[in-house]
Amino acid sequence: MVNFVKRDKNDIFGMPILNIIFKNRIFQRVVQVLVLTVFVYAIYFGFINPTKEKNLFTTGLFWGLFWPFFMVTTLSTFGRVFCGVCPHGFIGKFITKVGLKRKIPQSLANPFIGVFLLFFGWWATYYMYPEFFKIPYATALLFFIMTIIAVVFYYIYDEMAYCKYICPIGTMTKVFSKVGFTKLETYKEHCSSCKTFDCATACSYNLKPFTFAKKNSMEDCTLCMDCSSACESVAFKLKKPSSTLFDKFKTSKAEVWALIFITAAISITMGFHHALGRSAIVEEFFWTKTARYFESFVNFGTIDTVGLFAFLYAVLISIVLSVGGMFIASKILKVNFQTTFYTLGYAFAPLFIIGGLSHIGEFFFYSYASNIVNGFNQAFYLGLEFMQPLASRKDEWVHIFKVFNHIGYIWAFVLMINRFKLIESKTILKVFAFPFASALIIFYMSLNFYTGYVFKTYGANMGGHNHKNHQMNMENK
């Protein structure tokens, strides 16, 4: 154990204010307890006030403050700090200590479980029934069930198995955090003579922080900072953005597929459904035409068919472009497909986590800020005046956040170029393979330009999402 370290200039633990935020154990515990308290109260409030009219708090907290605002903004900058204050992870450490400490079965030790829970349990449901999780009771019930499952897993299995494999956002936060500009590591000069390994002993995830730099990976680290309290040699350093992705590290199939699925479910589907879905020619798009075709002879009930087919097409296109493009690239490079796919696939990370800042920025002013403030005002009886949205879609200045869409694909191209350096092949072959490996990035870029063209040429649908108007007309008939 080391008690004193002269910290590097880029070590966040050496910066007074940031030291308090990221290292001070008292401050962290206060934040963790407050987040847990608000989390539990939001679930309780959702049960006793199940309707949107009486409860803005539950949905505002979970679908505004926690996700996506805090989650996306921190993942793209400081990394997995949300996991460090996550209520499930916080209580999980205490439950695990008194639990059965069994090794999780191989059948459950699969990060794809969490990826698919997020992909199907949340996003597929969201596009099919867009109003479902806007109901406070449904949101409260969802997080109550997730909490029960988490508690059971923490009690039975060791090493925070729920966070690693079952948590719907576990793998997602792990891979997208690689885009950020921080790294947890240690000072080598102190670790070389260490005999106690206090940082590893303090880790509930059974990780060894002194190996992070050598592996160029923080593995399953959630930035809970328990290791930093155990040994002063632990450092939390500012690095070049996405520095991990410029070098070799142990790749993960689940992480690459998480990038593709999330890009499809959020970036591409929202481009289809929420962006182009507001244009005046929404009925001309192939996902809308498909929905109308099936509606003509199948009763889908309350399912949003346009949302469903926009989602299905986005997933299909993303898989075809990523897998097909990488396959062609591997043939050009004369390199094994899996090596090509899982080495270059990490370049897709910025498409959502940086491009998503566009949506976050706009909707913070459209709804997040007012919903969060009004929700807390309502839940804690603060007596404040009802807050109106800070902006509307008519305010042109809000569209400045669309620059993040362009930064997203530009940064993805930069990463792709650098990930290509890790592939052993001739330079001329890499040049020819590049556009095929980047097919998903090119499509995302093209979708952004096309969306701008559509609104400039045809304008917006004044009624909002046109499929809603169509559905209402059908019901009236």
C-alpha positions as CSV (number, residue, x, y, z in Angstrom):
1,M,0.0,0.0,0.0
2,V,1.2,3.5,-0.9
3,N,0.3,6.4,1.3
4,F,1.6,9.3,-0.8
5,V,2.2,9.9,-4.5
6,K,3.5,12.9,-6.4
7,R,0.8,13.0,-9.1
8,D,1.2,13.7,-12.8
9,K,-0.3,16.9,-14.1
10,N,-3.0,14.9,-16.0
11,D,-4.0,12.9,-13.0
12,I,-7.5,14.0,-12.0
13,F,-6.9,12.9,-8.4
14,G,-4.3,15.7,-8.2
15,M,-6.8,18.4,-9.2
16,P,-8.5,19.9,-6.1
17,I,-12.2,20.1,-7.2
18,L,-12.1,16.9,-9.3
19,N,-10.3,15.1,-6.5
20,I,-13.3,15.7,-4.3
21,I,-15.8,14.5,-7.0
22,F,-13.9,11.4,-8.1
23,K,-11.8,10.3,-5.1
24,N,-13.2,11.7,-1.8
25,R,-14.9,8.8,-0.1
26,I,-17.3,10.9,2.0
27,F,-18.5,12.8,-1.1
28,Q,-18.9,9.7,-3.1
29,R,-20.9,7.9,-0.4
30,V,-23.2,11.0,0.0
31,V,-23.8,11.0,-3.8
32,Q,-24.4,7.2,-3.9
33,V,-26.8,7.3,-1.0
34,L,-28.7,10.3,-2.5
35,V,-29.0,8.6,-5.9
36,L,-30.2,5.4,-4.2
37,T,-32.7,7.4,-2.2
38,V,-34.1,9.2,-5.2
39,F,-34.1,5.9,-7.2
40,V,-36.2,4.1,-4.6
41,Y,-38.5,7.1,-4.1
42,A,-39.1,7.4,-7.9
43,I,-40.2,3.7,-8.0
44,Y,-42.4,4.3,-5.0
45,F,-43.8,7.5,-6.5
46,G,-44.6,5.7,-9.7
47,F,-46.7,3.1,-7.9
48,I,-48.7,5.5,-5.8
49,N,-49.1,8.0,-8.7
50,P,-49.3,5.8,-11.8
51,T,-50.5,8.4,-14.3
52,K,-48.7,11.0,-16.3
53,E,-51.1,13.7,-15.1
54,K,-50.0,13.2,-11.5
55,N,-46.4,12.1,-11.9
56,L,-43.8,13.8,-14.0
57,F,-41.1,12.7,-11.6
58,T,-40.6,9.0,-12.3
59,T,-40.4,9.2,-16.0
60,G,-38.4,12.5,-15.9
61,L,-35.8,10.9,-13.6
62,F,-35.3,7.7,-15.4
63,W,-35.9,8.8,-19.1
64,G,-34.6,12.3,-18.8
65,L,-32.0,12.8,-16.1
66,F,-30.5,9.3,-15.8
67,W,-31.0,8.1,-19.4
68,P,-30.1,9.6,-21.7
69,F,-28.8,12.9,-20.4
70,F,-26.4,12.0,-17.7
71,M,-25.5,8.6,-19.2
72,V,-24.6,9.8,-22.7
73,T,-22.8,13.0,-21.6
74,T,-20.6,11.2,-19.1
75,L,-19.8,8.1,-21.2
76,S,-18.5,10.3,-24.0
77,T,-16.3,12.2,-21.6
78,F,-15.3,10.8,-18.2
79,G,-16.4,7.2,-18.9
80,R,-18.5,4.9,-16.8
81,V,-19.0,7.3,-13.9
82,F,-22.8,6.5,-13.9
83,C,-21.9,2.9,-13.0
84,G,-19.9,4.3,-10.1
85,V,-23.0,5.8,-8.6
86,C,-25.5,3.3,-9.9
87,P,-28.0,2.2,-7.2
88,H,-27.8,-1.4,-8.2
89,G,-24.0,-1.5,-8.1
90,F,-23.9,0.4,-4.8
91,I,-26.2,-2.0,-2.9
92,G,-24.7,-5.0,-4.8
93,K,-21.4,-4.6,-3.1
94,F,-22.9,-5.0,0.3
95,I,-25.2,-7.8,-0.7
96,T,-22.4,-9.7,-2.3
97,K,-20.3,-9.6,0.9
98,V,-23.0,-11.5,2.8
99,G,-24.2,-13.6,-0.1
100,L,-23.5,-17.1,-1.2
101,K,-20.5,-16.1,-3.4
102,R,-21.0,-18.8,-5.9
103,K,-19.4,-18.8,-9.3
104,I,-21.9,-17.8,-12.0
105,P,-22.7,-20.7,-14.4
106,Q,-21.2,-20.5,-17.8
107,S,-24.6,-20.4,-19.4
108,L,-25.3,-17.1,-17.6
109,A,-21.8,-15.7,-17.8
110,N,-22.5,-14.2,-21.2
111,P,-22.5,-10.4,-21.8
112,F,-24.8,-11.0,-24.8
113,I,-27.6,-11.5,-22.2
114,G,-27.5,-7.9,-21.1
115,V,-27.1,-6.6,-24.7
116,F,-30.2,-8.5,-25.9
117,L,-32.2,-7.4,-22.8
118,L,-31.5,-3.8,-23.8
119,F,-32.1,-4.3,-27.5
120,F,-35.3,-6.3,-27.3
121,G,-36.6,-5.5,-23.8
122,W,-36.3,-1.7,-24.2
123,W,-35.7,-0.6,-27.8
124,A,-38.0,-3.0,-29.6
125,T,-40.7,-2.3,-27.0
126,Y,-40.1,1.4,-27.3
127,Y,-40.7,1.6,-31.0
128,M,-43.7,-0.8,-31.0
129,Y,-45.4,0.9,-28.0
130,P,-43.8,4.4,-27.8
131,E,-46.2,5.5,-25.0
132,F,-45.7,2.5,-22.8
133,F,-42.6,3.6,-20.8
134,K,-44.0,7.1,-20.7
135,I,-46.5,5.8,-18.1
136,P,-45.0,6.2,-14.6
137,Y,-46.4,2.9,-13.4
138,A,-44.8,1.0,-16.2
139,T,-41.4,2.7,-15.6
140,A,-41.6,2.0,-11.9
141,L,-42.6,-1.6,-12.4
142,L,-39.7,-2.1,-14.9
143,F,-37.1,-0.8,-12.5
144,F,-38.6,-2.6,-9.5
145,I,-38.3,-5.9,-11.4
146,M,-34.8,-5.1,-12.5
147,T,-33.9,-4.3,-8.9
148,I,-35.3,-7.6,-7.6
149,I,-33.3,-9.5,-10.3
150,A,-30.2,-7.6,-9.4
151,V,-30.5,-8.4,-5.7
152,V,-31.0,-12.1,-6.4
153,F,-27.9,-12.2,-8.6
154,Y,-25.8,-10.2,-6.2
155,Y,-26.8,-12.5,-3.3
156,I,-26.1,-15.8,-5.2
157,Y,-23.1,-15.0,-7.3
158,D,-19.7,-13.3,-6.6
159,E,-17.7,-10.7,-8.5
160,M,-20.7,-8.5,-9.3
161,A,-21.9,-11.0,-11.9
162,Y,-25.1,-9.0,-12.5
163,C,-23.2,-5.9,-13.6
164,K,-20.9,-7.9,-15.9
165,Y,-23.5,-10.1,-17.7
166,I,-27.1,-9.4,-16.9
167,C,-27.3,-5.6,-16.5
168,P,-28.9,-4.2,-19.8
169,I,-26.5,-1.3,-19.9
170,G,-23.4,-3.1,-18.5
171,T,-21.7,-4.1,-21.8
172,M,-23.0,-0.9,-23.5
173,T,-21.4,1.4,-21.0
174,K,-18.2,-0.7,-21.0
175,V,-17.7,-0.3,-24.8
176,F,-18.9,3.2,-25.3
177,S,-16.8,4.5,-22.4
178,K,-13.7,3.7,-24.6
179,V,-14.6,6.9,-26.5
180,G,-14.0,9.1,-23.5
181,F,-10.8,10.8,-22.4
182,T,-10.0,9.2,-19.0
183,K,-8.2,6.1,-17.9
184,L,-7.9,4.4,-14.5
185,E,-4.4,3.0,-14.0
186,T,-1.6,3.0,-11.4
187,Y,1.9,4.5,-11.0
188,K,4.2,1.7,-12.2
189,E,7.2,2.7,-10.0
190,H,5.2,2.0,-6.9
191,C,3.5,-1.2,-8.2
192,S,6.7,-2.9,-9.1
193,S,7.6,-3.4,-5.5
194,C,4.1,-3.9,-4.1
195,K,3.5,-6.9,-1.9
196,T,0.0,-6.3,-0.7
197,F,-2.0,-5.6,-3.9
198,D,-4.5,-3.5,-1.9
199,C,-6.1,-2.1,-5.0
200,A,-7.0,-5.5,-6.3
201,T,-8.2,-6.7,-2.9
202,A,-10.5,-3.7,-2.6
203,C,-12.1,-4.4,-6.0
204,S,-15.5,-6.0,-5.9
205,Y,-15.2,-7.1,-9.5
206,N,-11.9,-9.0,-8.9
207,L,-10.0,-6.7,-11.2
208,K,-6.3,-5.7,-11.0
209,P,-5.9,-2.0,-11.7
210,F,-2.1,-2.3,-11.9
211,T,-2.6,-4.4,-15.1
212,F,-4.9,-1.9,-16.9
213,A,-2.1,0.1,-18.6
214,K,-0.4,-3.0,-19.9
215,K,-3.6,-4.5,-21.2
216,N,-4.8,-1.1,-22.6
217,S,-8.1,-2.0,-21.1
218,M,-10.0,-1.2,-17.9
219,E,-11.9,-4.4,-18.4
220,D,-15.1,-4.4,-16.3
221,C,-14.1,-1.4,-14.1
222,T,-17.1,0.8,-13.2
223,L,-15.1,3.6,-11.8
224,C,-16.5,3.0,-8.3
225,M,-13.0,4.2,-7.0
226,D,-12.8,1.7,-4.2
227,C,-9.3,0.9,-5.3
228,S,-8.3,4.6,-5.1
229,S,-9.2,4.6,-1.4
230,A,-7.2,1.5,-0.8
231,C,-4.0,2.8,-2.4
232,E,-2.7,6.2,-3.4
233,S,-0.8,4.7,-6.3
234,V,-4.1,4.5,-8.2
235,A,-4.5,7.3,-10.8
236,F,-7.4,8.6,-12.8
237,K,-5.8,10.3,-15.8
238,L,-6.9,12.5,-18.6
239,K,-5.9,11.0,-21.9
240,K,-6.4,11.7,-25.6
241,P,-10.0,11.1,-26.6
242,S,-10.6,7.4,-27.5
243,S,-6.9,6.7,-26.8
244,T,-7.7,3.0,-26.0
245,L,-9.2,2.5,-29.4
246,F,-6.0,3.6,-31.2
247,D,-4.0,0.6,-29.8
248,K,-4.4,-3.1,-29.4
249,F,-6.5,-4.6,-26.6
250,K,-8.4,-7.8,-26.1
251,T,-11.5,-7.5,-28.2
252,S,-15.0,-8.7,-27.2
253,K,-17.6,-10.0,-29.6
254,A,-20.4,-8.8,-27.3
255,E,-18.9,-5.2,-27.3
256,V,-18.7,-5.0,-31.1
257,W,-22.3,-6.3,-31.5
258,A,-23.5,-3.9,-28.9
259,L,-22.0,-1.1,-31.0
260,I,-23.9,-2.3,-34.1
261,F,-27.2,-3.0,-32.3
262,I,-27.2,0.3,-30.4
263,T,-26.3,2.2,-33.5
264,A,-29.1,0.5,-35.3
265,A,-31.7,0.9,-32.5
266,I,-30.9,4.5,-31.7
267,S,-28.9,6.4,-34.3
268,I,-30.4,4.8,-37.5
269,T,-33.9,4.1,-36.3
270,M,-34.3,7.6,-34.8
271,G,-33.0,9.0,-38.1
272,F,-35.8,7.1,-39.9
273,H,-38.6,7.4,-37.4
274,H,-38.1,10.5,-35.4
275,A,-36.2,12.7,-37.8
276,L,-37.5,11.8,-41.3
277,G,-40.8,10.8,-39.6
278,R,-41.4,14.5,-39.0
279,S,-40.9,15.5,-42.7
280,A,-43.7,16.3,-45.1
281,I,-43.0,13.2,-47.2
282,V,-43.0,10.6,-44.4
283,E,-45.5,8.5,-46.3
284,E,-43.0,8.1,-49.1
285,F,-40.3,6.2,-47.1
286,F,-40.0,2.5,-47.5
287,W,-40.5,1.7,-43.8
288,T,-43.8,3.7,-43.9
289,K,-44.9,2.0,-47.1
290,T,-44.2,-1.4,-45.6
291,A,-46.2,-0.5,-42.5
292,R,-49.1,0.7,-44.6
293,Y,-49.0,-2.4,-46.7
294,F,-49.3,-4.8,-43.7
295,E,-51.9,-2.5,-42.1
296,S,-54.2,-3.0,-45.1
297,F,-54.8,-6.7,-44.2
298,V,-53.4,-7.2,-40.6
299,N,-54.8,-5.6,-37.5
300,F,-51.8,-4.6,-35.4
301,G,-53.9,-3.2,-32.6
302,T,-52.0,-0.6,-30.6
303,I,-48.6,-1.4,-32.2
304,D,-46.9,1.6,-33.9
305,T,-46.3,-0.2,-37.2
306,V,-44.2,2.6,-38.7
307,G,-42.0,2.6,-35.6
308,L,-41.7,-1.2,-35.8
309,F,-40.7,-1.4,-39.4
310,A,-38.4,1.6,-39.1
311,F,-36.7,-0.4,-36.3
312,L,-36.6,-3.6,-38.3
313,Y,-35.2,-2.0,-41.4
314,A,-32.6,-0.1,-39.4
315,V,-31.4,-3.3,-37.7
316,L,-31.3,-5.2,-41.0
317,I,-29.5,-2.4,-42.8
318,S,-26.9,-2.0,-40.0
319,I,-26.2,-5.8,-39.9
320,V,-25.9,-6.1,-43.6
321,L,-23.7,-3.1,-44.0
322,S,-21.4,-3.9,-41.0
323,V,-21.1,-7.7,-41.6
324,G,-21.2,-7.5,-45.4
325,G,-18.8,-4.6,-45.6
326,M,-16.4,-6.3,-43.2
327,F,-16.6,-9.5,-45.1
328,I,-15.7,-7.9,-48.4
329,A,-12.9,-5.9,-46.6
330,S,-11.5,-9.1,-45.1
331,K,-11.4,-10.7,-48.6
332,I,-9.6,-7.6,-50.0
333,L,-7.2,-7.6,-47.1
334,K,-6.7,-11.4,-47.2
335,V,-7.2,-11.4,-43.5
336,N,-9.5,-13.7,-41.5
337,F,-13.1,-12.3,-41.3
338,Q,-13.4,-12.5,-37.5
339,T,-10.1,-10.7,-37.1
340,T,-11.2,-8.0,-39.5
341,F,-14.7,-7.6,-38.0
342,Y,-13.7,-7.5,-34.3
343,T,-10.7,-5.3,-34.8
344,L,-12.3,-2.7,-37.0
345,G,-15.8,-2.9,-35.5
346,Y,-14.8,-0.7,-32.6
347,A,-14.6,2.3,-35.0
348,F,-18.5,2.4,-35.0
349,A,-18.5,3.6,-31.3
350,P,-18.7,7.4,-32.0
351,L,-21.8,7.1,-34.2
352,F,-24.1,6.8,-31.2
353,I,-22.1,8.1,-28.2
354,I,-20.9,11.3,-29.9
355,G,-23.6,11.6,-32.5
356,G,-26.1,11.1,-29.7
357,L,-25.0,14.3,-28.1
358,S,-27.0,16.1,-30.9
359,H,-30.3,14.5,-29.6
360,I,-29.3,15.1,-26.0
361,G,-28.5,18.8,-26.6
362,E,-31.7,19.5,-28.4
363,F,-34.0,17.6,-26.2
364,F,-32.5,19.1,-23.0
365,F,-34.0,22.4,-24.2
366,Y,-37.1,20.8,-25.7
367,S,-38.2,18.7,-22.7
368,Y,-35.6,17.2,-20.4
369,A,-34.8,20.3,-18.4
370,S,-38.5,21.2,-17.8
371,N,-39.6,17.6,-17.1
372,I,-36.8,17.1,-14.6
373,V,-37.4,20.4,-12.8
374,N,-41.2,19.9,-12.8
375,G,-40.9,16.3,-11.7
376,F,-38.8,17.1,-8.7
377,N,-41.1,20.0,-7.9
378,Q,-44.0,17.7,-8.0
379,A,-42.5,14.8,-6.1
380,F,-40.9,16.8,-3.3
381,Y,-43.6,19.5,-3.1
382,L,-41.2,22.4,-3.6
383,G,-43.9,24.8,-4.5
384,L,-42.0,26.2,-7.6
385,E,-43.7,27.7,-10.6
386,F,-44.3,25.3,-13.4
387,M,-41.4,25.4,-15.8
388,Q,-42.0,25.7,-19.5
389,P,-39.6,24.1,-22.0
390,L,-36.5,26.2,-22.6
391,A,-37.0,26.0,-26.4
392,S,-39.2,24.7,-29.2
393,R,-38.5,23.2,-32.6
394,K,-39.1,26.6,-34.1
395,D,-36.0,27.9,-32.4
396,E,-33.3,27.6,-35.0
397,W,-30.4,28.1,-32.5
398,V,-31.1,24.7,-31.0
399,H,-30.1,23.0,-34.2
400,I,-26.5,23.9,-33.5
401,F,-26.3,20.6,-31.6
402,K,-26.6,18.8,-34.9
403,V,-22.8,19.4,-35.3
404,F,-22.3,16.4,-33.0
405,N,-23.8,14.2,-35.7
406,H,-21.0,15.3,-38.1
407,I,-18.4,15.0,-35.4
408,G,-19.6,11.5,-34.7
409,Y,-19.0,10.1,-38.2
410,I,-15.8,12.1,-38.7
411,W,-14.4,10.6,-35.5
412,A,-15.6,7.2,-36.6
413,F,-13.6,7.6,-39.8
414,V,-10.5,8.6,-37.8
415,L,-10.8,5.6,-35.6
416,M,-11.3,3.3,-38.6
417,I,-8.1,4.6,-40.1
418,N,-6.2,3.9,-36.9
419,R,-7.8,0.5,-36.3
420,F,-6.7,-0.4,-39.9
421,K,-3.1,0.1,-38.7
422,L,-3.7,-2.9,-36.4
423,I,-4.4,-5.2,-39.4
424,E,-1.4,-6.8,-41.0
425,S,-1.9,-6.3,-44.7
426,K,-0.5,-4.2,-47.6
427,T,-1.3,-0.5,-47.6
428,I,-2.8,-0.6,-51.1
429,L,-5.2,-3.3,-50.0
430,K,-6.2,-1.3,-46.9
431,V,-7.1,1.6,-49.2
432,F,-9.4,-0.5,-51.2
433,A,-10.9,-2.2,-48.2
434,F,-11.5,1.0,-46.2
435,P,-14.9,2.1,-47.8
436,F,-16.3,-1.4,-47.4
437,A,-15.3,-1.7,-43.7
438,S,-16.7,1.8,-43.2
439,A,-20.0,1.1,-45.0
440,L,-22.1,1.6,-41.8
441,I,-20.3,4.9,-41.1
442,I,-20.9,6.1,-44.7
443,F,-24.6,5.2,-44.4
444,Y,-24.9,7.1,-41.1
445,M,-23.2,10.1,-42.7
446,S,-25.4,9.9,-45.8
447,L,-28.6,9.7,-43.6
448,N,-27.7,12.9,-41.9
449,F,-27.1,14.8,-45.2
450,Y,-30.3,13.2,-46.7
451,T,-32.3,14.3,-43.7
452,G,-31.1,17.9,-44.1
453,Y,-32.0,17.7,-47.8
454,V,-35.5,16.4,-47.2
455,F,-36.4,19.1,-44.7
456,K,-34.9,21.9,-46.8
457,T,-36.7,20.6,-50.0
458,Y,-40.0,19.4,-48.6
459,G,-40.3,20.9,-45.2
460,A,-41.7,19.5,-42.0
461,N,-45.0,17.8,-41.4
462,M,-47.0,20.3,-39.4
463,G,-48.9,17.6,-37.6
464,G,-45.7,16.0,-36.1
465,H,-45.3,12.3,-36.7
466,N,-47.5,11.6,-39.7
467,H,-48.1,8.0,-38.7
468,K,-50.0,9.2,-35.7
469,N,-52.3,11.3,-37.8
470,H,-52.8,8.3,-40.1
471,Q,-53.7,6.0,-37.2
472,M,-56.2,8.5,-35.8
473,N,-57.8,8.8,-39.2
474,M,-58.1,5.0,-39.5
475,E,-59.6,4.8,-36.0
476,N,-62.2,7.5,-36.9
477,K,-63.2,5.6,-40.0
